[in-house]
Amino acid sequence: MNQAFVDASWNEVPTEEGLSGMGGWGLILIVPGALPARVQGQLRAPDNNAAEVRAVLEAVRAAPSGQPLTVHTDNEAVIASVGRGRGPEFLADAAREVRDEAEARGVDLRLRYAPRTRRHMQAAHLLANDARRGLGTPGLTETRSDVLIEQRAAGGEARVSLRRPGERVTAHVPLDFASEVPPSAQALLAAVGLALPGEVLVVRRASKVAQALWQRPERALRPGAQALLQGARRAADESGVQVEFLGVG
């Protein structure tokens, strides 16, 4: 089931014409088999409820078409307006726009209440606050790519799959068991070698050994391995490439 956690932030700001509302919205979109997506935006809005409805609309737009979507929000007025069509009159037009968009995209939309204390709700709240202030949340504007490392215990080859927006890359990496660098670290270095400048690699199934050696190359027992790992880290840093680990292989 596709899920989105949404929130909004709003504040009155003085203008030459008087007071005007500036809002921000943020959402965390979770689609099975993919990394969570973070989306945010700024808008002029008459109040916080209008910004909250906009967050739901953007979740519908960001979600895969033709699939059900459950949107979690801590705003009861939004649930009543969008989910039941019985909310405040001033939200009626915005709520209708959300329902029309969901129908046009074939999204079976459901709204559920979620407290602000939930982890994804907190993340959506931070995105909304940053958007209202005109700030890009760190990491949101960077290219984040999903990397999967597959290596069989007795195999002489590792498979590295990299998925970035609009592109998928697969590399078959021969493993040299005579090398001073452990096979799992060889696979990780091959994955890092596929990165583009400024890219963030979110790596899944890297072994504990590979993770430890990447984070602390000086832990390598052999000088040759230490030098190779330090060189790879230095090259990545100079290119602005970051490596984040998600789970252990």
Phi, psi and chi 1 to 4 in degrees:
 res  aa     phi    psi   chi1   chi2   chi3   chi4
   1 MET       -  127.6  170.4   70.6   73.6      -
   2 ASN   -73.4  138.4  -58.9  -31.7      -      -
   3 GLN  -134.4  147.9  -59.5 -176.1   73.7      -
   4 ALA  -133.7  137.7      -      -      -      -
   5 PHE  -111.9  121.1  -64.2   80.3      -      -
   6 VAL  -125.1  152.8  -55.1      -      -      -
   7 ASP  -157.4  165.1 -160.2   13.4      -      -
   8 ALA  -138.8  161.8      -      -      -      -
   9 SER  -136.2  143.6  177.0      -      -      -
  10 TRP  -150.0  147.1 -177.7   85.3      -      -
  11 ASN  -155.1  145.3 -168.7   30.1      -      -
  12 GLU   -78.1  137.8  -77.1 -171.8  -21.2      -
  13 VAL  -130.3  140.3  -66.6      -      -      -
  14 PRO   -74.4  140.5   25.5  -31.9      -      -
  15 THR  -132.9  177.5   66.7      -      -      -
  16 GLU   -64.8  -26.1  -66.1 -179.3   -2.9      -
  17 GLU   -89.9   -3.6  -65.3   77.5   22.4      -
  18 GLY   127.4 -143.8      -      -      -      -
  19 LEU   -92.9  142.7  -68.8  176.1      -      -
  20 SER  -139.2  153.2  176.4      -      -      -
  21 GLY   -94.9  129.8      -      -      -      -
  22 MET  -114.3  126.5  177.3   61.0   71.7      -
  23 GLY  -126.0  169.0      -      -      -      -
  24 GLY  -142.4  149.8      -      -      -      -
  25 TRP  -129.3  153.2   53.7  -93.7      -      -
  26 GLY  -146.0  149.8      -      -      -      -
  27 LEU  -149.9  149.7   67.6   91.9      -      -
  28 ILE  -113.5  117.4  -52.9  -64.1      -      -
  29 LEU  -104.5  125.3  177.3   64.3      -      -
  30 ILE  -117.3  115.6  -60.2  177.0      -      -
  31 VAL  -117.9  127.0  175.3      -      -      -
  32 PRO   -51.9  135.2  -27.5   35.6      -      -
  33 GLY    85.8    1.6      -      -      -      -
  34 ALA  -132.9  158.6      -      -      -      -
  35 LEU   -70.0  148.2  -67.3  170.9      -      -
  36 PRO   -57.4  136.7  -24.5   34.5      -      -
  37 ALA  -100.5  139.3      -      -      -      -
  38 ARG  -114.5  128.1  -57.6 -178.0  -63.5  163.0
  39 VAL  -133.6  143.7 -170.2      -      -      -
  40 GLN  -148.4  161.7   65.6 -175.8  162.2      -
  41 GLY  -165.3  160.4      -      -      -      -
  42 GLN  -111.7  149.9 -171.0 -176.0   66.8      -
  43 LEU  -157.2  156.9   76.3  160.7      -      -
  44 ARG   -82.8  132.1  -67.3  -76.6 -177.5  179.9
  45 ALA  -147.4  144.5      -      -      -      -
  46 PRO   -69.9  -27.0   24.3  -33.1      -      -
  47 ASP  -162.0  178.6   63.2    9.9      -      -
  48 ASN   -66.5  -35.0 -174.0   70.3      -      -
  49 ASN   -61.5  -39.1  -72.8  -35.9      -      -
  50 ALA   -64.1  -38.8      -      -      -      -
  51 ALA   -66.2  -35.9      -      -      -      -
  52 GLU   -65.1  -41.2  -64.6  -90.5    4.4      -
  53 VAL   -64.5  -38.0  174.2      -      -      -
  54 ARG   -61.4  -37.4  175.3   62.6  176.8  -87.0
  55 ALA   -61.4  -39.6      -      -      -      -
  56 VAL   -66.6  -41.6  178.3      -      -      -
  57 LEU   -59.6  -43.6  175.6   62.3      -      -
  58 GLU   -67.6  -31.4  -64.0  -61.8  -22.4      -
  59 ALA   -65.2  -41.3      -      -      -      -
  60 VAL   -63.3  -40.9  172.0      -      -      -
  61 ARG   -67.6  -33.4  -71.2  171.4  171.4  169.6
  62 ALA   -82.8  -22.8      -      -      -      -
  63 ALA   -75.1  155.3      -      -      -      -
  64 PRO   -60.8  138.1  -23.4   34.0      -      -
  65 SER   -74.0  154.7   59.8      -      -      -
  66 GLY    73.4   13.7      -      -      -      -
  67 GLN  -130.4  152.8  -61.0 -179.0   21.5      -
  68 PRO   -66.0  151.6  -18.4   31.0      -      -
  69 LEU  -141.4  126.6  172.8   67.4      -      -
  70 THR  -104.7  122.1  -62.0      -      -      -
  71 VAL  -105.1  126.7  174.0      -      -      -
  72 HIS  -101.3  129.3  -56.8  -91.1      -      -
  73 THR  -144.2  155.7  173.8      -      -      -
  74 ASP  -102.1   14.7   63.2   -6.0      -      -
  75 ASN  -106.7  110.0 -170.7  -59.2      -      -
  76 GLU   -68.0  -32.9  -66.0  -75.9    5.7      -
  77 ALA   -63.4  -37.5      -      -      -      -
  78 VAL   -67.7  -42.6  170.5      -      -      -
  79 ILE   -60.5  -43.6  -65.8  174.4      -      -
  80 ALA   -66.6  -41.4      -      -      -      -
  81 SER   -73.7  -51.3  -62.7      -      -      -
  82 VAL   -80.7  -44.8  178.5      -      -      -
  83 GLY   -78.0  -33.3      -      -      -      -
  84 ARG  -120.5  -11.1  -51.7 -172.5 -170.4  107.5
  85 GLY    68.3   25.4      -      -      -      -
  86 ARG  -128.0   25.1  -61.8 -162.4  -58.4  -92.3
  87 GLY   -86.0 -168.1      -      -      -      -
  88 PRO   -59.6  145.3  -21.8   32.2      -      -
  89 GLU   -60.7  -34.9 -178.1   62.3   29.1      -
  90 PHE   -69.9  -11.3   65.0   87.7      -      -
  91 LEU  -100.5   -0.2  -70.5  178.9      -      -
  92 ALA   -60.7  -45.5      -      -      -      -
  93 ASP   -67.0  -43.5  -71.7  -15.9      -      -
  94 ALA   -64.5  -40.5      -      -      -      -
  95 ALA   -65.8  -37.5      -      -      -      -
  96 ARG   -65.1  -36.8 -170.5  177.1  -57.1  110.6
  97 GLU   -62.0  -39.5 -178.0 -179.1    7.4      -
  98 VAL   -64.4  -45.9  174.9      -      -      -
  99 ARG   -65.4  -39.0  -67.9 -166.6  -65.0  -89.8
 100 ASP   -65.0  -40.7  -71.1  -13.3      -      -
 101 GLU   -64.5  -42.0 -177.2   73.8   13.8      -
 102 ALA   -62.9  -42.1      -      -      -      -
 103 GLU   -65.3  -42.2 -178.3  178.2   -1.1      -
 104 ALA   -64.9  -32.2      -      -      -      -
 105 ARG   -95.5    1.8  -57.9 -168.0   71.8 -111.4
 106 GLY    69.4   28.8      -      -      -      -
 107 VAL   -96.4  118.4  173.5      -      -      -
 108 ASP   -79.4   98.9 -179.0    8.8      -      -
 109 LEU   -91.8  131.4  178.4   62.8      -      -
 110 ARG  -131.7  140.4  -55.5  172.6 -173.1  177.6
 111 LEU  -113.4  137.8  -84.4   79.4      -      -
 112 ARG  -133.0  147.1  -62.1  -74.8 -173.9  -88.8
 113 TYR   -80.1  137.6  175.6   82.0      -      -
 114 ALA  -140.2  133.4      -      -      -      -
 115 PRO   -70.1  153.8   26.1  -34.4      -      -
 116 ARG   -60.4  -22.1  176.2   74.6   58.3   79.8
 117 THR   -72.3  -14.3   52.6      -      -      -
 118 ARG   -67.8  146.4  -69.5 -171.6   61.9  173.9
 119 ARG   -57.1  -49.2  177.0  168.0   60.9   92.1
 120 HIS   -69.2  -30.0  -68.1  -51.9      -      -
 121 MET   -67.9  -39.3  -71.2  -63.7  -66.1      -
 122 GLN   -62.3  -40.8  -69.7  177.2  -11.3      -
 123 ALA   -64.9  -41.3      -      -      -      -
 124 ALA   -64.0  -36.9      -      -      -      -
 125 HIS   -64.1  -42.2  178.2   66.9      -      -
 126 LEU   -64.7  -40.1  -68.3  175.3      -      -
 127 LEU   -60.8  -43.9  -71.9  171.5      -      -
 128 ALA   -64.8  -43.2      -      -      -      -
 129 ASN   -61.7  -45.3  -88.3  -21.7      -      -
 130 ASP   -63.4  -40.5  -76.7  -12.1      -      -
 131 ALA   -64.3  -42.8      -      -      -      -
 132 ARG   -59.7  -37.5  175.8 -179.4   57.3   79.8
 133 ARG   -82.6   -1.0  -64.1 -165.0  -64.2  -96.5
 134 GLY    78.9   21.9      -      -      -      -
 135 LEU  -106.0  139.0  -55.8  174.6      -      -
 136 GLY   -84.0  129.0      -      -      -      -
 137 THR   -65.5  130.5  -63.9      -      -      -
 138 PRO   -52.3  132.4  -26.3   34.7      -      -
 139 GLY    92.2  -19.6      -      -      -      -
 140 LEU   -74.7  -34.5 -171.9   58.8      -      -
 141 THR   -87.0   -6.0   57.4      -      -      -
 142 GLU   -83.2  154.7  -59.8  163.1  -22.7      -
 143 THR   -78.1  119.4  -60.0      -      -      -
 144 ARG  -110.0  125.5  -59.2  176.1   66.8   84.0
 145 SER  -120.4  142.1  -60.6      -      -      -
 146 ASP   -91.7  126.4 -177.7   21.0      -      -
 147 VAL  -120.7  129.2  175.4      -      -      -
 148 LEU  -117.8  125.9  174.9   64.0      -      -
 149 ILE  -107.8  123.0  -64.0  176.9      -      -
 150 GLU  -119.3  121.5  -61.6  173.3  -74.4      -
 151 GLN  -143.6  123.3  177.8 -174.5  -11.4      -
 152 ARG   -82.5  147.1  -65.4  179.6  179.6  176.9
 153 ALA   -56.8  -41.3      -      -      -      -
 154 ALA  -106.4    8.7      -      -      -      -
 155 GLY   -83.0  154.0      -      -      -      -
 156 GLY   -98.4   13.4      -      -      -      -
 157 GLU  -147.1  144.5 -178.1 -179.3   84.8      -
 158 ALA  -115.3  149.8      -      -      -      -
 159 ARG  -111.9  126.1  178.1  178.4  175.4  179.5
 160 VAL  -115.2  120.2  176.0      -      -      -
 161 SER  -114.0  123.2  -57.0      -      -      -
 162 LEU  -117.2  129.2 -176.6  149.3      -      -
 163 ARG  -123.8  116.1 -179.2  175.6   61.4 -172.7
 164 ARG  -120.9  165.0   61.3  170.9   60.1   97.5
 165 PRO   -53.8  118.9  -28.1   35.5      -      -
 166 GLY    82.4    4.9      -      -      -      -
 167 GLU  -154.8  143.6 -177.6 -179.0   20.0      -
 168 ARG  -129.2  135.7  -66.5 -167.8  178.9 -167.9
 169 VAL  -128.2  133.0  180.0      -      -      -
 170 THR  -125.3  130.3  -59.8      -      -      -
 171 ALA  -125.8  135.1      -      -      -      -
 172 HIS  -101.4  116.1  -64.5  -87.5      -      -
 173 VAL  -106.5  112.7 -177.1      -      -      -
 174 PRO   -66.6  135.3  -15.9   29.6      -      -
 175 LEU  -101.3  130.0  -58.8  175.9      -      -
 176 ASP  -100.4  103.7 -178.8    3.4      -      -
 177 PHE   -76.4   -8.2  -69.9   93.8      -      -
 178 ALA   -90.6   -7.2      -      -      -      -
 179 SER   -72.0  153.4  170.3      -      -      -
 180 GLU   -72.7  -17.0  -65.8 -175.4   -3.6      -
 181 VAL   -88.6  125.8  178.6      -      -      -
 182 PRO   -55.9  147.3  -24.0   34.0      -      -
 183 PRO   -53.5  -41.6  -27.3   35.7      -      -
 184 SER   -65.2  -33.4   59.8      -      -      -
 185 ALA   -73.1  -31.9      -      -      -      -
 186 GLN   -60.7  -43.2  -66.7  176.3   38.8      -
 187 ALA   -63.4  -41.1      -      -      -      -
 188 LEU   -64.2  -43.0  176.7   59.3      -      -
 189 LEU   -62.2  -36.2  -68.8  179.2      -      -
 190 ALA   -65.0  -39.1      -      -      -      -
 191 ALA   -64.1  -44.0      -      -      -      -
 192 VAL   -63.5  -32.6  175.4      -      -      -
 193 GLY   -66.1  -16.9      -      -      -      -
 194 LEU   -86.3   -8.3  -62.5  174.4      -      -
 195 ALA   -71.2  150.1      -      -      -      -
 196 LEU   -94.8  156.6  -61.3  175.7      -      -
 197 PRO   -54.8  133.4  -27.0   35.9      -      -
 198 GLY    79.5    5.5      -      -      -      -
 199 GLU   -85.6  146.5 -165.1  166.0   26.2      -
 200 VAL  -105.5  119.9  179.3      -      -      -
 201 LEU   -97.4  121.8  -59.7 -177.7      -      -
 202 VAL  -101.6  104.3 -177.7      -      -      -
 203 VAL   -98.8  126.9 -178.5      -      -      -
 204 ARG  -107.1  145.2  -66.9 -176.1  -71.7  153.8
 205 ARG    69.4   21.0  -63.7 -170.5 -174.0  175.4
 206 ALA   -73.1  139.3      -      -      -      -
 207 SER   -68.9  163.1   71.2      -      -      -
 208 LYS   -60.7  -37.4  -70.5 -177.0  178.0  179.8
 209 VAL   -63.7  -47.1  170.5      -      -      -
 210 ALA   -62.2  -42.6      -      -      -      -
 211 GLN   -62.6  -44.9  -66.5 -173.5   33.4      -
 212 ALA   -64.3  -41.3      -      -      -      -
 213 LEU   -70.6  -33.8  -68.0  178.5      -      -
 214 TRP   -68.4  -42.7  177.7  -99.9      -      -
 215 GLN   -73.6  -32.6  -67.9  164.4  -14.1      -
 216 ARG  -137.0   80.0  -61.7  -76.1  -60.8  -84.1
 217 PRO   -56.9  -27.1  -23.6   34.1      -      -
 218 GLU   -67.0  -10.2   65.8  -87.2   15.0      -
 219 ARG   -77.7  -12.9  -68.6 -177.2  176.5  179.3
 220 ALA   -61.6  133.2      -      -      -      -
 221 LEU   -74.6  -30.4  -61.8  178.4      -      -
 222 ARG  -102.9  139.0  -61.6 -176.6  178.0 -178.2
 223 PRO   -57.6  -39.6  -23.8   33.6      -      -
 224 GLY   -62.6  -42.6      -      -      -      -
 225 ALA   -66.1  -41.9      -      -      -      -
 226 GLN   -60.8  -44.5 -170.2  176.1  113.5      -
 227 ALA   -64.3  -42.1      -      -      -      -
 228 LEU   -65.7  -43.2 -175.4   58.8      -      -
 229 LEU   -67.0  -42.2  -71.9  160.9      -      -
 230 GLN   -63.8  -38.6  -72.1  175.2  -25.0      -
 231 GLY   -64.5  -40.7      -      -      -      -
 232 ALA   -66.0  -40.8      -      -      -      -
 233 ARG   -63.5  -42.8  -83.4  -61.9  -54.8  -93.0
 234 ARG   -64.0  -42.3 -174.1  163.6   50.3 -108.3
 235 ALA   -64.7  -40.0      -      -      -      -
 236 ALA   -65.0  -44.2      -      -      -      -
 237 ASP   -61.4  -41.6  -68.2  -18.7      -      -
 238 GLU   -66.2  -28.5  -69.1  173.0   -7.1      -
 239 SER   -92.1   -0.7  -61.5      -      -      -
 240 GLY    74.2   20.4      -      -      -      -
 241 VAL   -84.8  130.7  173.2      -      -      -
 242 GLN  -116.6  147.2  -58.8  177.3   49.5      -
 243 VAL  -123.1  123.5  178.7      -      -      -
 244 GLU  -118.1  144.1  -61.6  177.7    1.2      -
 245 PHE  -109.2  137.1  -65.2  103.3      -      -
 246 LEU  -126.1   98.5 -171.5   65.6      -      -
 247 GLY    80.7  177.9      -      -      -      -
 248 VAL  -127.1  137.8  178.6      -      -      -
 249 GLY   -78.7      -      -      -      -      -
